[in-house]
Each structure stands twice: as structure tokens, then as C-alpha cells.
């Protein structure tokens, strides 16, 4: 299972850290997981980031159902 560290995410989503944090708080971006118990490092699962990309593309193209979220695009 592929994961991304925070420093890798701008290549994937084009977002700055603060914009990503705002979207996470609004439920519009996958939340991070802890890399290890008790640690500070955060990771994002690639399949969730890719689902977010598919959802954003569908929103842009007008094909996303009303009220859908990135979770609806998990494979």
C-alpha cells in the first residue's frame, strides 16, 4: 500500500499546507494517519489521495453528483 508523507503531497494535489488543512477540517480532503504510534509524522494513503483527485476532476467537469465527497470515489 503506497503512502505519501506531507512533503510529497504538493506534487500530488498542488495544495499548500494551510489550504490542505482547511479542506481536511471541512471534510473535503482525506485526513492523515500517524506514521507510527506516539510519533508526530503524518501519512496519507495514496488510494485516498487519488480518490480526492478523481472527485475534484468530476466536480470540475460537472459530473460529480450533488452532495458527493471524495469518499464516494474510493476504488
C-alpha positions in Angstrom: 0.0 0.0 0.0 1.5 3.3 -1.1 1.5 6.2 1.3 2.6 9.9 1.0 4.4 12.0 3.5 3.3 15.6 3.8 6.3 16.8 1.9 5.2 14.7 -1.1 1.7 15.9 -1.3 2.2 19.2 -3.2 3.3 17.1 -6.2 0.0 15.1 -5.9 -2.5 17.8 -5.0 -1.0 21.2 -5.7 -2.1 22.5 -2.4 -0.2 24.4 0.2 -0.2 23.0 3.8 -2.7 25.6 5.1 -5.2 25.0 2.2 -4.9 21.3 2.8 -5.6 21.7 6.5 -8.7 23.8 5.8 -10.0 21.2 3.4 -9.3 18.4 5.9 -11.2 20.3 8.6 -14.1 20.8 6.2 -14.2 17.1 5.3 -13.2 17.8 1.7 -9.7 16.1 1.8 -8.6 12.8 3.3 -7.3 13.1 6.8 -3.8 12.0 7.7 -2.9 8.9 9.7 0.0 8.7 12.2 3.1 7.0 10.7 3.7 5.2 14.0 2.2 5.1 17.4 3.2 8.1 19.5 5.0 9.7 16.6 4.4 13.1 15.0 4.9 12.1 11.4 1.7 12.1 9.3 1.0 10.0 6.2 -1.8 9.9 3.6 -2.9 6.8 1.9 -2.4 7.0 -1.9 -5.8 5.5 -2.7 -7.5 8.2 -0.7 -5.5 11.0 -2.3 -6.3 9.5 -5.7 -10.0 9.3 -4.9 -9.8 13.0 -3.9 -8.2 13.7 -7.3 -11.0 11.8 -9.1 -13.6 13.7 -7.1 -12.1 17.1 -7.9 -11.9 16.2 -11.6 -15.6 15.2 -11.5 -16.5 18.4 -9.7 -14.6 20.4 -12.3 -16.3 18.6 -15.2 -19.8 18.8 -13.6 -20.2 15.1 -13.4 -20.0 14.7 -9.6 -23.4 14.0 -8.0 -24.7 16.7 -5.7 -23.5 16.2 -2.2 -20.8 13.7 -3.2 -17.4 13.6 -1.4 -14.0 12.2 -2.2 -15.0 9.1 -0.2 -17.6 8.3 -2.9 -14.6 7.9 -5.4 -12.6 5.3 -3.5 -12.0 2.4 -5.8 
